[in-house]
Structures are given as C-alpha cells and as structure tokens.
Amino acid sequence: MKILSSTIVVLMTTILFGTSVSATAAPPSDRDIEARKAQFMEKLEITDEQYDSVSNILDERIVAMMAVRDKYMSQGRNPDNRKFAREEIQEINENTKFRLSEVLTEDQMDKYETMVKKRKSEFKNSRKNHNGEALGNLSRVNRVL
C-alpha cells in the first residue's frame, strides 16, 4: 500500500504541476503535494463547495494516469506503446475536462483551458531542447491537468 501511495504521489505531482519525476526519484512528501494542489485550486479560485468534487476528479485522474504509465512501462520501449499510451492519456484528458466542466464555472473553465494550453506549450518547448526517452519518461507525456 505504501508503494502504491508513493507512486500516486509521484504521478500526481507530474500531472498536476508538470514536474519531471523519474521512476527512481524519491517522491515528494504528502505535504508538498497538498501544498501544490492547494496552489492549483487557488489559481482556479475553487470554492469550498467545489473543492471535494474537483479533488476527487483529480485523484481519479491520477490513478488512471498511473495505470497507463504502469501498463506501458512494463512492456518496454516501443513506438506502438507510446502511441497507445498517448491515446489513453487523451481519453483521460477528455474525461477530466468533461467532469470538471460539470463542476467549474465558465470563468474557471477558461482559466483551466489557459493552464492546459500553457502546459502543452511548455512541454513542446522542453521536448525541442532534448531527446527524451519514449517510455522511460512516460510520466512526462502529458503534463497538463
């Protein structure tokens, strides 16, 4: 259970905040994760009434992303795996966006969309600067929430 918890923390950090974390890196503390999550919630100006729903959506996303990462990392580096992982991640993104749209206001969704675009742009720029490993860095395939 502790391993699963540590893995979720590492993946949550990567997904929510674009932090690059290798599979062997020590996971950030729960306190760090909660602080970053609070910062994210603050940027979107999440109300007390929305907090539990948004938090649950994010937590479920993390579990889904972790499953994709584990599934394809265990199969080794392969261009097909990367393609399939990307497709599954896109589904997770779409599902998360839909679920958030049911909870967030229009203004909050606009802010969310802006954050997503910014993360995508940052990710593309970081990929231009180096040749990352295809599956070794699968946690970096999608840095957006």
C-alpha positions as CSV (number, residue, x, y, z in Angstrom):
1,M,0.0,0.0,0.0
2,K,2.9,2.4,0.8
3,I,4.4,1.7,-2.6
4,L,1.1,2.5,-4.3
5,S,0.7,5.7,-2.3
6,S,4.2,6.8,-3.2
7,T,3.6,6.1,-6.9
8,I,0.4,8.1,-6.8
9,V,2.1,11.0,-5.2
10,V,4.9,11.0,-7.9
11,L,2.3,10.7,-10.7
12,M,0.1,13.4,-9.1
13,T,3.0,15.8,-9.0
14,T,3.9,15.2,-12.6
15,I,0.4,15.5,-13.9
16,L,-0.8,18.5,-11.9
17,F,2.3,20.6,-11.9
18,G,4.5,19.5,-14.8
19,T,7.3,18.4,-12.5
20,S,9.5,15.8,-14.2
21,V,10.0,12.9,-12.0
22,S,11.8,9.7,-13.0
23,A,10.7,6.3,-11.8
24,T,13.6,6.1,-9.4
25,A,13.3,9.6,-7.9
26,A,12.1,10.0,-4.4
27,P,8.5,11.0,-4.3
28,P,7.6,14.4,-2.9
29,S,6.1,14.4,0.6
30,D,2.3,14.4,1.0
31,R,2.7,17.9,2.5
32,D,4.3,19.1,-0.8
33,I,1.6,17.5,-2.8
34,E,-1.1,19.1,-0.7
35,A,0.6,22.5,-1.0
36,R,0.8,22.2,-4.8
37,K,-2.8,21.0,-5.0
38,A,-3.9,24.0,-2.9
39,Q,-2.0,26.3,-5.2
40,F,-3.7,24.8,-8.2
41,M,-7.1,25.1,-6.5
42,E,-6.3,28.8,-5.7
43,K,-5.4,29.6,-9.3
44,L,-8.8,28.3,-10.4
45,E,-10.4,30.0,-7.4
46,I,-12.1,26.8,-6.4
47,T,-14.9,27.4,-3.8
48,D,-15.4,25.4,-0.7
49,E,-18.4,23.8,-2.3
50,Q,-16.4,22.7,-5.4
51,Y,-13.3,21.6,-3.5
52,D,-14.3,18.0,-2.8
53,S,-15.7,17.3,-6.3
54,V,-12.6,18.8,-8.0
55,S,-10.3,17.0,-5.6
56,N,-12.0,13.7,-6.4
57,I,-11.8,14.3,-10.1
58,L,-8.1,15.0,-9.9
59,D,-7.4,12.0,-7.6
60,E,-9.2,9.7,-10.0
61,R,-7.3,11.1,-12.9
62,I,-4.0,10.4,-11.1
63,V,-5.0,6.8,-10.6
64,A,-5.9,6.4,-14.3
65,M,-2.7,8.1,-15.4
66,M,-0.7,5.8,-13.1
67,A,-2.4,2.8,-14.6
68,V,-1.4,3.9,-18.1
69,R,2.1,4.6,-17.1
70,D,2.5,1.2,-15.3
71,K,0.9,-0.7,-18.2
72,Y,3.2,0.7,-20.9
73,M,6.4,0.9,-18.9
74,S,6.1,-2.8,-18.1
75,Q,6.1,-3.6,-21.8
76,G,9.3,-1.8,-22.6
77,R,10.1,0.9,-25.0
78,N,8.2,0.6,-28.2
79,P,6.7,3.2,-30.6
80,D,3.4,1.4,-30.6
81,N,3.3,1.6,-26.8
82,R,3.9,5.3,-26.9
83,K,1.1,5.7,-29.4
84,F,-1.4,3.6,-27.4
85,A,-0.3,5.4,-24.2
86,R,-0.9,8.8,-25.9
87,E,-4.4,7.7,-27.0
88,E,-5.3,6.5,-23.5
89,I,-4.0,9.7,-22.0
90,Q,-6.0,11.8,-24.4
91,E,-9.1,9.9,-23.3
92,I,-8.3,10.6,-19.7
93,N,-7.8,14.3,-20.5
94,E,-11.1,14.5,-22.3
95,N,-12.9,12.7,-19.4
96,T,-11.3,15.0,-16.9
97,K,-12.2,18.1,-18.8
98,F,-15.8,16.9,-19.2
99,R,-16.1,16.1,-15.5
100,L,-14.5,19.5,-14.5
101,S,-16.9,21.3,-16.8
102,E,-19.8,19.9,-14.7
103,V,-18.4,21.4,-11.6
104,L,-16.5,24.6,-12.6
105,T,-17.9,27.9,-13.7
106,E,-17.4,29.2,-17.2
107,D,-14.7,31.5,-16.0
108,Q,-12.9,28.7,-14.1
109,M,-13.0,26.5,-17.2
110,D,-11.5,29.4,-19.2
111,K,-8.7,29.6,-16.7
112,Y,-8.3,25.8,-16.8
113,E,-8.1,25.9,-20.6
114,T,-5.4,28.6,-20.4
115,M,-3.4,26.5,-18.0
116,V,-3.7,23.4,-20.2
117,K,-2.5,25.4,-23.3
118,K,0.4,26.8,-21.3
119,R,1.5,23.4,-20.1
120,K,1.3,21.9,-23.6
121,S,3.4,24.8,-24.9
122,E,6.0,24.4,-22.1
123,F,6.1,20.6,-22.8
124,K,6.6,21.1,-26.5
125,N,9.4,23.6,-25.9
126,S,11.1,21.3,-23.5
127,R,10.9,18.4,-26.0
128,K,12.7,20.6,-28.6
129,N,15.6,21.1,-26.2
130,H,16.4,17.4,-25.7
131,N,15.5,13.9,-26.9
132,G,13.6,12.5,-24.0
133,E,13.3,8.7,-23.7
134,A,10.0,7.5,-25.1
135,L,8.7,5.3,-22.3
136,G,11.2,6.0,-19.6
137,N,9.6,9.4,-19.2
138,L,6.0,8.4,-19.9
139,S,5.0,10.4,-16.8
140,R,6.0,13.4,-18.9
141,V,3.9,12.5,-21.9
142,N,1.2,14.7,-20.6
143,R,2.0,17.4,-18.1
144,V,-1.4,19.0,-18.1
145,L,-4.3,18.6,-15.8
